[in-house]
Amino acid sequence: MGVLAWLGIPVGAGVLAVLWAAWAARPPKATGDGDSLAEHQRFLAAMERSTGSHRVPDHQGR
């Protein structure tokens, strides 16, 4: 019985590894074009808020 336990542990670990690999490699959930565009617009708005409206003056024309 002990031999079966020692053989079962690697087999069980292998099965778990295969299941995890299959789960981890699944393709990402597809989003529609409208959802993607709306998400991009939210991203752009957040970037505008985080950078603020202050511009650094350009001192190249001295």
C-alpha positions, -999 to 999 in steps of 0.1 A, spaced: 0 0 0 29 24 7 42 18 -28 9 30 -43 10 61 -21 45 69 -34 34 64 -70 1 83 -65 18 115 -52 37 122 -84 8 111 -106 -15 134 -86 10 163 -88 12 157 -126 -25 158 -130 -27 190 -110 1 206 -131 -16 197 -163 -49 212 -151 -32 244 -139 -13 247 -172 -45 243 -192 -62 269 -170 -33 294 -171 -29 291 -209 -66 297 -218 -71 326 -242 -82 359 -228 -119 368 -228 -127 387 -260 -142 422 -256 -163 439 -282 -150 469 -301 -174 493 -283 -162 480 -249 -126 483 -259 -130 518 -273 -148 529 -241 -121 514 -220 -95 533 -240 -114 565 -236 -115 560 -198 -77 554 -199 -71 586 -218 -92 606 -194 -74 591 -164 -41 600 -180 -52 636 -186 -63 639 -150 -30 624 -137 -8 647 -157 -28 678 -151 -30 707 -174 2 724 -163 28 725 -191 65 730 -187 76 761 -206 99 754 -236 131 774 -232 147 765 -265 139 799 -281 162 820 -258 
